[in-house]
Amino acid sequence: MESGRVHRVEEGSERIPPQAWIVLTTTVLGWVVTTLDLQLSAFLQTQITPALHASATFVGNVFFIFSAGLAVGALVLGYFSDLWIGRRRAFMYSIVGTILLTGLTGFASNETEFVVIRFFAGVFSGGEWILGLSILSEVAPRRHRSLMLGCTQAAVGIGYGIANTFAATFAAPGALGWRAAYFASFAFAAVTYVVRLKVEESPHWKRAVGDAATRRLSDVRENVHGLLAGRQRRLTLLAIGLFIAIGAPQGTWDFLYPKWYSDIGHQYGGGTGITYAYEAAIIVSTISCGWFMDRVSAKRLWPVVWLSVPFTILIWQTSKSSGIVLAVIFLFLAGFGRQGMWSLVAGYFPVLFPTRLRGTGMGMTWVGGWLLGYTLSAEWGTQLQAHIGWNTWWIVQAALLLVMPLPMIIAGVETKGRDLDFQEEDRGETNDRSGSKGGRRRGGGGESVATPT
């Protein structure tokens, strides 16, 4: 295997190359599609359940099935993108599968068909989420990398908004009902495939592993060992632990979003359009935080999440009689603070893994963080609200937001200004050092950057 010093691409230029713009565009569209697909199940649950003669717990079960598929897809497609088929081909497979499964959802006629379709939709969505981040991190210039990666998270807000619009517009009573929203989503998703045809293979990946002569199934074991050995172990555990902390308050928030917003006295959906305040906050926050990570510090981003704590409490205490202006402000600021840590998911996690392990590492992070953080919180949060009530649920939300940044505070490393594969360079210095003192290296732009400790 080549040293990271050999296959590193120089990143000193501030110019964003055309290929990076193409990858950014298609990654954003992909995240819009997957978020739209995921949220339609929540927004349309009152129509889907009676149409399929399903039980009251059906939509919740489907959510967990989808999440299991997402974890599987992230790990499998991430691994194959590292050692077998490359970034581009895996990226293309993920969007094709997502498009097809989104359309097929609209044809489901019973519970079993719906569950099977949603599982495989999750598989391809899992690949979609990590592959876009992996390839974009490898083509974006270092100076703008976090901002460009953060823009992919902004697509989550767009996906939320479109799902809200599709649910209100297409899912009216009639012959098609909720199915029309999925068919509209299918048509929207097809545009992403056309843009993605212009994506080229990652030069970082080709230099790191693309020219290897053989592929062995035993590479699975070797990749996992590489992620949990030496200095890399700390970075891998940081990514998984941070994702669990980020997902813990968010899964139950998203899953109960329509319900809590209705129960606290606001009109949900198209009547006032007030929920778009949260969706706008996602977009503004991820772009702002991406800029902050590039220009100031990635490690010091964590305090932004604490902005969400007081405004989450204020949302809890706000009623319809308080007026739409206050509700919009509180929801926007709560969303801005929450989304700050999700910017780390996009802008921070890919840089923690070397190119030869990035897909597998991101897959492991998604399995741990998504299942143990996001999905698990949707389960216990639903049970908590059902048996104890909203007051306790909101208190737990605030408490989790308070502790969310702790993994970053305790174990975070600075990635601002560092090249991809800095872990490989650190390893090379450890192996090849002959009498040198200190643990410093030269960055791609010529600056000296401290190695993580």
C-alpha positions as CSV (number, residue, x, y, z in Angstrom):
1,M,0.0,0.0,0.0
2,E,1.4,3.4,-0.9
3,S,2.2,5.9,1.8
4,G,-0.2,8.7,2.4
5,R,2.7,11.1,1.5
6,V,2.8,9.6,-2.0
7,H,-0.8,9.7,-2.9
8,R,-1.8,13.0,-1.2
9,V,-3.3,15.5,-3.7
10,E,-2.0,19.0,-3.2
11,E,-4.8,21.2,-1.9
12,G,-3.2,24.6,-1.5
13,S,-5.4,26.3,-4.2
14,E,-8.5,28.1,-3.2
15,R,-10.1,27.6,-6.5
16,I,-13.0,25.2,-6.6
17,P,-12.6,23.0,-9.6
18,P,-15.6,22.2,-11.9
19,Q,-15.7,18.6,-10.8
20,A,-16.1,19.6,-7.2
21,W,-19.1,21.7,-8.1
22,I,-20.7,18.8,-10.0
23,V,-20.1,16.4,-7.1
24,L,-21.5,19.0,-4.7
25,T,-24.6,19.5,-6.8
26,T,-25.4,15.8,-7.2
27,T,-24.7,15.1,-3.5
28,V,-27.0,17.8,-2.4
29,L,-29.7,16.5,-4.7
30,G,-29.1,13.0,-3.4
31,W,-29.5,14.1,0.2
32,V,-32.7,16.0,-0.7
33,V,-34.1,12.9,-2.3
34,T,-33.2,10.6,0.7
35,T,-34.5,13.1,3.3
36,L,-37.7,13.6,1.2
37,D,-38.2,9.8,1.0
38,L,-37.6,9.3,4.7
39,Q,-39.8,12.2,5.9
40,L,-42.7,11.3,3.6
41,S,-43.3,8.2,5.8
42,A,-43.7,10.5,8.8
43,F,-45.8,13.1,7.2
44,L,-48.1,10.6,5.5
45,Q,-48.5,8.1,8.3
46,T,-52.2,9.0,8.9
47,Q,-53.0,8.2,5.2
48,I,-50.7,5.2,4.8
49,T,-51.8,3.2,7.9
50,P,-55.6,2.9,7.0
51,A,-54.8,2.4,3.3
52,L,-52.8,-0.7,4.0
53,H,-55.1,-1.8,6.8
54,A,-52.1,-1.6,9.2
55,S,-51.9,-1.4,12.9
56,A,-51.2,1.8,14.8
57,T,-47.6,0.7,15.4
58,F,-47.0,0.0,11.7
59,V,-45.3,3.3,10.7
60,G,-43.0,3.1,13.7
61,N,-41.9,-0.4,12.8
62,V,-41.3,0.6,9.2
63,F,-39.1,3.5,10.4
64,F,-36.9,1.0,12.3
65,I,-36.8,-1.4,9.4
66,F,-35.7,1.5,7.2
67,S,-33.0,2.5,9.7
68,A,-31.7,-1.1,9.8
69,G,-31.4,-1.0,6.0
70,L,-29.7,2.3,6.1
71,A,-27.0,1.0,8.5
72,V,-26.5,-2.1,6.3
73,G,-26.3,-0.1,3.1
74,A,-23.8,2.4,4.6
75,L,-21.5,-0.3,5.8
76,V,-21.7,-2.6,2.7
77,L,-21.6,0.1,0.0
78,G,-19.0,2.0,1.9
79,Y,-16.7,-1.0,2.1
80,F,-17.2,-1.9,-1.6
81,S,-16.4,1.7,-2.5
82,D,-13.1,1.4,-0.7
83,L,-11.8,-1.9,-2.1
84,W,-13.9,-3.2,-4.9
85,I,-15.9,-0.9,-7.2
86,G,-14.7,2.6,-6.4
87,R,-16.4,5.8,-5.3
88,R,-18.2,6.7,-8.5
89,R,-19.7,3.3,-9.3
90,A,-21.0,2.8,-5.7
91,F,-22.3,6.4,-5.8
92,M,-24.2,5.6,-9.0
93,Y,-25.7,2.4,-7.7
94,S,-26.9,4.2,-4.5
95,I,-29.0,6.8,-6.4
96,V,-30.4,4.2,-8.9
97,G,-31.6,2.1,-6.0
98,T,-33.0,5.0,-4.1
99,I,-34.9,6.2,-7.2
100,L,-36.4,2.8,-7.9
101,L,-37.4,2.0,-4.3
102,T,-39.0,5.5,-3.8
103,G,-41.2,4.8,-6.9
104,L,-42.0,1.3,-5.8
105,T,-43.2,2.5,-2.4
106,G,-46.1,4.1,-4.1
107,F,-47.2,0.7,-5.5
108,A,-47.2,-1.2,-2.1
109,S,-50.6,-2.8,-1.5
110,N,-50.1,-4.4,1.9
111,E,-47.9,-4.3,5.0
112,T,-45.4,-6.9,3.9
113,E,-44.7,-5.2,0.5
114,F,-44.3,-1.8,2.2
115,V,-41.9,-3.2,4.8
116,V,-39.7,-5.0,2.3
117,I,-39.6,-2.0,0.0
118,R,-38.7,0.4,2.8
119,F,-35.9,-1.9,4.0
120,F,-34.2,-1.8,0.6
121,A,-34.9,1.9,0.3
122,G,-32.9,2.3,3.5
123,V,-30.0,0.2,2.1
124,F,-29.5,2.5,-0.8
125,S,-30.1,5.6,1.2
126,G,-27.4,4.6,3.6
127,G,-25.0,4.3,0.8
128,E,-26.2,7.6,-0.6
129,W,-25.5,9.5,2.6
130,I,-21.9,8.3,3.1
131,L,-20.7,8.0,-0.5
132,G,-21.6,11.6,-1.3
133,L,-19.6,12.8,1.7
134,S,-16.7,10.5,0.9
135,I,-16.3,11.5,-2.8
136,L,-16.9,15.2,-2.1
137,S,-14.3,15.3,0.6
138,E,-11.8,13.9,-1.9
139,V,-12.5,16.5,-4.7
140,A,-13.2,19.6,-2.7
141,P,-10.2,22.0,-2.1
142,R,-9.0,22.0,1.5
143,R,-9.8,25.7,2.2
144,H,-13.5,25.2,1.2
145,R,-14.0,21.5,2.2
146,S,-16.1,21.9,5.3
147,L,-18.3,24.6,3.7
148,M,-19.0,22.3,0.7
149,L,-19.6,19.3,2.9
150,G,-21.8,21.3,5.2
151,C,-24.0,22.3,2.2
152,T,-24.9,18.6,1.9
153,Q,-26.5,18.8,5.3
154,A,-28.4,22.0,4.2
155,A,-30.1,19.6,1.7
156,V,-31.8,18.0,4.7
157,G,-33.7,21.2,5.3
158,I,-34.7,21.3,1.6
159,G,-35.8,17.7,1.8
160,Y,-37.9,18.4,4.9
161,G,-39.6,21.3,3.2
162,I,-40.3,19.4,-0.1
163,A,-41.7,16.5,1.9
164,N,-44.0,18.9,3.8
165,T,-45.1,20.4,0.4
166,F,-45.6,17.0,-1.3
167,A,-47.6,15.7,1.7
168,A,-49.8,18.7,1.7
169,T,-50.2,19.0,-2.1
170,F,-50.3,15.5,-3.6
171,A,-51.6,13.4,-0.7
172,A,-55.1,14.8,-0.9
173,P,-58.1,12.4,-0.8
174,G,-58.6,10.7,-4.1
175,A,-57.7,7.7,-6.2
176,L,-54.0,8.0,-5.5
177,G,-53.9,9.8,-2.2
178,W,-50.5,9.2,-0.4
179,R,-49.1,7.3,-3.4
180,A,-49.0,10.4,-5.5
181,A,-46.5,12.0,-3.1
182,Y,-44.1,9.0,-3.6
183,F,-44.6,9.2,-7.4
184,A,-43.8,12.9,-7.4
185,S,-40.7,12.1,-5.3
186,F,-39.7,9.5,-7.8
187,A,-39.8,12.0,-10.6
188,F,-37.8,14.5,-8.6
189,A,-35.2,11.9,-7.8
190,A,-34.7,11.0,-11.4
191,V,-33.1,14.4,-12.0
192,T,-30.3,13.5,-9.6
193,Y,-29.3,10.6,-11.8
194,V,-28.9,12.7,-14.9
195,V,-26.5,15.1,-13.0
196,R,-24.6,12.2,-11.5
197,L,-23.6,10.9,-15.0
198,K,-21.0,13.7,-15.1
199,V,-19.3,12.6,-11.9
200,E,-15.7,11.3,-12.3
201,E,-13.8,8.9,-10.1
202,S,-12.1,10.3,-7.1
203,P,-8.4,11.0,-7.8
204,H,-7.6,10.4,-4.1
205,W,-9.2,7.0,-4.3
206,K,-7.4,6.0,-7.5
207,R,-4.1,6.9,-5.9
208,A,-4.8,5.2,-2.7
209,V,-6.3,1.9,-3.6
210,G,-7.6,2.0,-7.2
211,D,-4.5,0.4,-8.8
212,A,-4.4,-2.6,-6.4
213,A,-4.1,-5.8,-8.3
214,T,-6.2,-8.1,-6.1
215,R,-9.3,-8.0,-4.0
216,R,-9.9,-10.4,-1.2
217,L,-12.8,-11.0,1.1
218,S,-10.3,-11.0,4.0
219,D,-9.9,-7.3,3.3
220,V,-13.0,-6.8,5.4
221,R,-11.1,-7.9,8.5
222,E,-8.0,-5.9,7.5
223,N,-10.1,-2.7,7.0
224,V,-11.8,-3.1,10.4
225,H,-8.4,-3.7,12.0
226,G,-7.0,-0.6,10.3
227,L,-9.9,1.5,11.7
228,L,-9.3,0.2,15.3
229,A,-5.5,0.2,15.4
230,G,-3.0,2.8,16.5
231,R,-3.8,6.5,16.3
232,Q,-6.8,5.7,14.0
233,R,-8.6,3.9,16.8
234,R,-9.1,7.2,18.7
235,L,-10.5,9.0,15.6
236,T,-12.8,6.1,14.8
237,L,-14.2,5.9,18.3
238,L,-14.6,9.7,18.4
239,A,-16.7,9.6,15.2
240,I,-19.0,6.8,16.5
241,G,-19.4,8.3,19.9
242,L,-20.0,11.8,18.6
243,F,-22.6,10.5,16.2
244,I,-24.4,8.6,19.0
245,A,-24.5,11.8,21.0
246,I,-25.8,13.8,18.0
247,G,-28.5,11.3,17.1
248,A,-29.8,10.7,20.7
249,P,-32.1,13.8,20.8
250,Q,-32.7,14.0,17.1
251,G,-34.4,10.6,16.3
252,T,-37.3,11.1,18.7
253,W,-37.5,14.8,17.6
254,D,-37.9,13.9,14.0
255,F,-40.1,10.9,14.5
256,L,-42.6,12.8,16.7
257,Y,-42.2,16.1,14.8
258,P,-45.8,16.2,13.4
259,K,-47.2,15.0,16.7
260,W,-45.4,17.3,19.1
261,Y,-46.0,20.3,16.8
262,S,-49.7,19.7,16.7
263,D,-50.0,18.9,20.5
264,I,-48.4,22.1,21.7
265,G,-51.1,24.1,19.9
266,H,-49.7,25.1,16.5
267,Q,-51.3,24.4,13.2
268,Y,-49.1,21.9,11.5
269,G,-48.5,21.9,7.8
270,G,-49.7,24.1,5.0
271,G,-52.0,26.3,7.0
272,T,-49.4,28.7,8.4
273,G,-46.2,27.1,6.9
274,I,-44.6,27.8,10.3
275,T,-42.6,24.5,10.2
276,Y,-40.5,26.0,7.4
277,A,-38.8,28.1,10.0
278,Y,-37.0,25.0,11.3
279,E,-36.2,23.9,7.7
280,A,-34.7,27.3,6.9
281,A,-32.6,27.1,10.1
282,I,-31.1,23.8,9.0
283,I,-29.9,25.4,5.7
284,V,-28.6,28.6,7.3
285,S,-26.9,26.7,10.2
286,T,-25.0,24.1,8.1
287,I,-23.7,26.7,5.7
288,S,-22.6,29.0,8.5
289,C,-21.0,26.2,10.5
290,G,-19.2,24.9,7.5
291,W,-17.7,28.3,6.9
292,F,-16.7,28.5,10.6
293,M,-15.0,25.1,10.4
294,D,-12.9,26.2,7.4
295,R,-12.0,29.7,8.6
296,V,-11.9,29.4,12.4
297,S,-11.9,25.9,13.9
298,A,-13.7,22.6,13.5
299,K,-12.9,21.5,17.0
300,R,-14.5,24.7,18.5
301,L,-17.8,24.5,16.7
302,W,-19.5,22.6,19.6
303,P,-20.8,25.6,21.7
304,V,-23.3,26.4,18.9
305,V,-25.4,23.4,20.0
306,W,-26.1,25.0,23.4
307,L,-28.0,27.8,21.6
308,S,-30.7,25.2,21.0
309,V,-31.2,24.5,24.7
310,P,-33.1,27.6,25.8
311,F,-35.1,27.9,22.6
312,T,-36.1,24.2,22.7
313,I,-37.5,25.0,26.2
314,L,-39.2,28.1,24.9
315,I,-40.8,26.1,22.1
316,W,-42.1,23.7,24.7
317,Q,-43.7,26.6,26.6
318,T,-45.1,28.4,23.6
319,S,-48.7,28.1,22.6
320,K,-50.6,29.3,19.6
321,S,-51.8,32.3,21.5
322,S,-48.2,33.5,21.8
323,G,-48.3,34.5,18.1
324,I,-46.7,33.2,15.0
325,V,-43.7,35.6,15.1
326,L,-42.4,34.3,18.4
327,A,-43.0,30.7,17.3
328,V,-41.0,31.2,14.1
329,I,-38.1,32.8,15.9
330,F,-37.9,30.1,18.6
331,L,-38.1,27.3,16.1
332,F,-35.5,28.9,13.9
333,L,-33.0,29.4,16.7
334,A,-33.6,25.9,18.1
335,G,-33.0,24.4,14.7
336,F,-29.9,26.5,14.1
337,G,-28.3,25.3,17.3
338,R,-29.2,21.6,16.7
339,Q,-28.0,21.6,13.2
340,G,-24.6,22.9,14.2
341,M,-23.5,19.5,15.5
342,W,-25.0,17.9,12.4
343,S,-22.5,20.0,10.4
344,L,-19.8,17.9,12.0
345,V,-21.4,14.8,10.6
346,A,-20.8,16.1,7.1
347,G,-17.7,18.3,7.5
348,Y,-15.8,16.5,10.2
349,F,-16.3,12.8,10.0
350,P,-15.0,12.1,6.4
351,V,-11.7,13.8,7.4
352,L,-11.2,11.5,10.4
353,F,-10.6,8.5,8.1
354,P,-7.8,8.0,5.5
355,T,-8.8,7.6,1.9
356,R,-8.2,3.8,1.8
357,L,-10.6,3.3,4.7
358,R,-13.0,6.2,4.3
359,G,-16.0,4.3,3.0
360,T,-15.7,1.5,5.5
361,G,-15.0,4.0,8.4
362,M,-18.0,6.1,7.5
363,G,-20.1,2.9,7.2
364,M,-19.1,1.9,10.7
365,T,-19.9,5.3,12.0
366,W,-23.3,5.2,10.5
367,V,-24.1,1.8,11.9
368,G,-23.1,2.8,15.4
369,G,-24.4,6.3,15.4
370,W,-27.6,5.8,13.4
371,L,-28.7,2.7,15.2
372,L,-27.5,3.4,18.7
373,G,-28.2,7.1,18.6
374,Y,-30.8,8.2,16.1
375,T,-33.0,5.1,15.7
376,L,-32.8,4.0,19.3
377,S,-33.9,7.4,20.4
378,A,-37.0,7.3,18.2
379,E,-37.9,4.1,20.0
380,W,-37.4,5.1,23.6
381,G,-38.6,8.6,22.9
382,T,-41.9,7.4,21.6
383,Q,-42.3,5.1,24.6
384,L,-41.3,7.9,27.0
385,Q,-43.9,10.3,25.5
386,A,-46.6,7.7,25.4
387,H,-46.2,6.6,29.0
388,I,-44.9,9.6,30.9
389,G,-46.0,12.6,28.8
390,W,-44.7,15.6,26.9
391,N,-43.2,17.4,29.9
392,T,-40.7,14.7,30.6
393,W,-40.0,14.3,26.9
394,W,-39.1,17.9,26.5
395,I,-36.9,17.9,29.7
396,V,-35.0,14.9,28.3
397,Q,-34.6,16.7,25.0
398,A,-32.9,19.7,26.7
399,A,-30.7,17.5,28.8
400,L,-29.4,15.5,25.8
401,L,-28.7,18.7,23.9
402,L,-26.6,19.9,26.9
403,V,-24.4,16.8,26.9
404,M,-24.3,16.4,23.1
405,P,-21.0,18.2,22.6
406,L,-19.1,16.3,25.3
407,P,-17.3,13.8,23.0
408,M,-16.1,16.7,21.0
409,I,-14.9,18.6,24.0
410,I,-13.1,15.6,25.5
411,A,-11.6,13.9,22.5
412,G,-12.0,16.2,19.5
413,V,-9.0,16.9,17.2
414,E,-8.6,19.9,14.9
415,T,-9.1,19.2,11.2
416,K,-9.1,22.8,10.0
417,G,-6.2,23.3,7.5
418,R,-5.3,19.7,7.4
419,D,-5.0,17.6,4.3
420,L,-6.9,14.4,3.8
421,D,-4.9,11.4,5.0
422,F,-3.1,13.2,7.8
423,Q,-3.5,10.0,9.8
424,E,-1.4,8.2,7.2
425,E,1.2,10.9,7.4
426,D,1.3,10.7,11.2
427,R,1.7,7.0,10.9
428,G,4.5,7.4,8.3
429,E,6.3,9.8,10.6
430,T,6.0,7.3,13.5
431,N,7.4,4.5,11.3
432,D,10.1,6.5,9.4
433,R,11.3,9.0,12.0
434,S,15.0,8.9,12.5
435,G,16.1,11.2,15.3
436,S,13.5,13.9,14.6
437,K,11.9,15.7,17.5
438,G,8.3,16.6,18.0
439,G,5.3,15.5,16.2
440,R,4.8,18.1,13.5
441,R,4.3,17.9,9.8
442,R,4.0,20.2,6.9
443,G,0.5,20.9,5.6
444,G,-0.4,21.0,1.9
445,G,-0.2,24.8,1.9
446,G,3.2,24.8,3.6
447,E,2.0,25.5,7.1
448,S,3.1,23.4,10.1
449,V,0.2,21.5,11.7
450,A,0.3,19.6,15.0
451,T,-0.4,15.9,14.9
452,P,-3.3,14.7,17.1
453,T,-2.5,13.6,20.6
